[in-house]
Amino acid sequence: MVTPRTYLFGDIPVLGPIGVAVTGISNIQPVLAIGADSVRHGILFFNPSATTVLRVLPAGPTLVSGSGGIAIEPLSYFELYDSLGGNLGNDNALVRINCAWNVVADSAGSFGLTIWNFTDNNPAVTNAPNAVAHQNIDIDIPSPNGLQVTNLTTASAQLIGSNQNRRGILFHNPGTQNKAIAPANLAASQGAGSIILLPKAQKQINASGKVRINCAFNALTANNADGALTALEFV
């Protein structure tokens, strides 16, 4: 498949990332985590298990439980984006991350894997956002916008809405209970599909080029006694 990669004068800010929840992962044999995607610009893997190592590897080489692959420790990340040398998300990037990936667990059982797929394919969006032009001037917009919530419950709810002009977001857990966050195409959960922030932990993702971070996000808390979560939205 041939895909044009010319950096256009205009851009359609497709909402992203797309959340993917992979379940049923065991130590018996690897399973497909995500298929190939010719317009993928970034991928984030998060291991929501608190006890078991997961291993991921591009489809093709043999992936074995307990050995090899990319080992993702419990409650940890592995991320790749489509360029190196500081040009994150550049539309002309020559570093491709469009392959399929497999996953296997190091322990017996049934485990989950969280994937956030930074792609131009968003089946959840029926109406594309308005096109934006690449500006040669800078407008002094105050940033970041601060958002604090104190009323999260153990049920998934929207934390922040979509914003096609968002250039980055930081999530911070100021409380004492774990918080789960997922792109709005998924309900937040303490398992596959969400990233889990431990107390006082944070996660920041910046947009660049075709790597979008402009979708809405859902969140929940592990315990109703602590519903606090902070977000910084960079615009």
C-alpha positions in Angstrom: 0.0 0.0 0.0 1.3 3.4 -1.0 0.3 6.3 1.4 1.1 9.9 0.6 3.3 11.4 3.3 3.7 15.0 2.0 3.4 17.6 4.8 0.2 19.4 3.7 -0.5 23.1 4.1 -3.7 22.2 5.9 -4.5 19.4 8.4 -7.6 17.5 9.6 -7.1 17.1 13.4 -8.6 13.6 13.7 -9.4 12.9 17.3 -7.0 10.6 19.1 -5.7 8.5 20.6 -7.9 5.5 20.2 -8.1 3.3 23.2 -7.7 -0.5 22.8 -8.4 -3.0 25.5 -6.7 -6.4 25.0 -8.0 -9.2 27.3 -7.4 -12.9 27.7 -3.6 -12.8 27.7 -1.9 -15.9 29.2 1.5 -17.5 29.4 0.5 -20.3 27.1 1.0 -18.6 23.7 1.1 -15.1 22.4 -2.0 -13.4 21.1 -2.5 -10.5 18.7 -2.5 -7.2 20.6 -3.1 -4.9 17.6 -3.1 -5.3 13.9 -1.1 -3.4 11.3 -2.1 0.2 10.6 -0.5 2.1 7.7 -1.5 5.5 9.2 -0.3 4.9 12.8 2.0 7.6 14.1 2.4 6.5 17.7 1.6 3.7 20.1 1.5 3.4 23.9 1.4 0.1 25.7 0.5 0.1 29.4 0.5 -3.0 31.7 -2.4 -2.6 34.1 -1.5 -5.7 36.1 0.0 -5.0 39.5 1.8 -8.4 39.6 2.7 -9.8 36.2 5.1 -8.8 33.5 3.7 -8.6 29.9 5.9 -9.0 26.8 5.2 -7.4 23.4 6.9 -7.8 20.1 6.2 -7.0 16.4 4.4 -9.9 14.8 6.8 -12.3 13.1 9.5 -13.4 15.5 8.5 -16.0 18.1 7.5 -14.4 21.4 7.9 -16.7 24.5 6.6 -16.3 28.0 9.3 -15.4 30.5 12.0 -14.5 27.9 12.7 -12.0 25.2 10.4 -9.4 23.6 9.9 -6.0 25.2 9.2 -6.7 28.9 6.7 -4.3 30.4 6.8 -4.3 34.2 3.5 -4.1 36.2 1.9 -0.7 36.0 4.5 0.5 33.5 4.7 1.9 30.0 6.3 1.2 26.6 5.9 3.9 24.0 7.0 4.5 20.4 6.4 7.4 18.1 7.0 7.8 14.3 10.3 9.8 14.3 13.5 10.3 16.2 15.7 13.3 17.0 13.1 15.5 18.5 10.7 15.5 15.5 7.9 13.7 17.2 5.0 13.0 15.0 6.5 14.7 11.9 4.3 13.9 8.9 7.5 13.3 6.8 9.0 11.0 9.4 10.8 7.9 8.0 10.5 5.9 11.2 7.5 3.7 10.8 5.6 1.9 13.6 2.8 0.5 11.5 3.3 -3.3 12.1 1.1 -5.7 14.0 2.1 -6.6 17.6 1.8 -9.7 19.7 1.7 -10.0 23.5 2.2 -12.8 26.1 2.2 -12.9 29.9 4.9 -14.3 32.2 2.4 -15.9 34.6 -0.6 -18.2 34.3 -4.0 -16.6 34.3 -5.9 -14.1 32.2 -4.5 -10.6 31.9 -5.2 -7.4 30.1 -3.1 -4.9 28.1 -3.9 -1.2 27.5 -3.0 0.3 24.1 -3.5 3.9 23.0 -3.2 4.0 19.2 -2.2 7.3 17.7 -3.6 6.9 14.2 -5.5 8.8 11.5 -8.1 6.0 11.5 -10.8 6.8 14.0 -14.0 4.8 13.4 -15.7 6.4 16.4 -15.8 9.8 14.7 -18.4 10.2 12.0 -17.9 13.9 11.4 -14.3 15.0 10.9 -13.2 18.2 12.8 -12.7 21.4 10.8 -9.4 21.7 8.9 -6.7 23.9 10.4 -3.9 25.7 8.7 -0.3 25.5 9.7 0.5 28.9 11.1 3.6 31.0 10.6 2.8 33.2 13.5 2.4 32.6 17.2 -0.6 33.8 19.1 0.1 34.3 22.8 -2.6 32.1 24.3 -2.4 31.4 28.1 -1.5 27.7 28.6 -1.9 25.3 30.2 -5.5 25.3 31.3 -5.8 23.7 34.7 -8.6 21.3 35.6 -9.3 19.8 39.0 -12.0 17.3 39.9 -12.8 15.9 43.4 -15.9 13.9 42.6 -14.6 10.9 40.7 -16.4 7.6 41.7 -15.8 4.0 40.8 -18.0 4.5 37.8 -16.4 5.8 34.6 -17.3 9.4 33.8 -16.0 12.1 31.4 -13.0 13.9 32.8 -12.3 16.3 30.0 -14.0 16.9 26.6 -12.3 16.8 23.2 -10.4 19.9 22.0 -9.0 19.8 18.4 -6.5 22.6 19.4 -5.0 20.7 22.3 -1.2 20.2 22.0 -0.6 18.2 25.1 -2.1 16.9 28.3 -0.8 16.1 31.7 -2.7 13.9 34.2 -1.7 14.0 37.9 -3.1 12.0 40.8 -2.9 14.2 43.9 -4.8 11.8 46.1 -4.3 8.5 47.9 -6.2 6.0 45.6 -5.3 4.7 42.1 -7.0 6.6 39.2 -7.8 5.1 35.8 -7.9 7.1 32.6 -9.0 6.1 29.1 -9.7 7.8 25.8 -13.5 8.4 25.5 -14.1 5.6 23.0 -13.7 3.3 26.1 -15.1 3.4 29.6 -12.3 3.9 32.2 -11.5 0.8 34.2 -8.9 -0.6 36.5 -7.9 -3.0 33.7 -7.3 -3.2 30.0 -7.9 0.0 28.0 -6.9 2.4 30.7 -3.7 3.7 32.2 -3.6 3.7 36.0 -2.0 6.5 37.9 -0.7 5.6 41.3 -1.0 8.2 44.1 1.1 11.3 43.4 2.1 9.9 40.0 1.6 11.7 36.6 1.6 11.1 32.9 2.2 13.7 30.2 1.7 13.2 26.4 2.5 16.0 23.9 1.0 16.2 20.5 3.2 16.9 17.4 2.5 16.5 13.8 0.1 13.6 13.3 0.4 12.4 16.9 -2.9 13.7 18.4 -3.9 14.1 22.0 -7.1 16.0 21.4 -9.8 13.4 22.2 -12.1 13.4 25.3 -11.0 11.3 28.2 -12.9 9.3 30.9 -11.7 8.5 34.4 -12.6 6.8 37.6 -11.1 6.2 41.1 -10.4 2.9 42.9 -12.2 4.1 46.0 -15.0 6.7 46.4 -13.2 8.1 49.4 -10.8 9.8 47.1 -12.1 11.4 43.9 -9.3 13.9 43.1 -7.6 14.1 39.8 -5.8 17.0 38.1 -5.3 17.7 34.4 -3.2 20.3 32.6 -4.3 21.0 29.1 -1.7 22.6 26.8 -3.2 24.7 24.0 
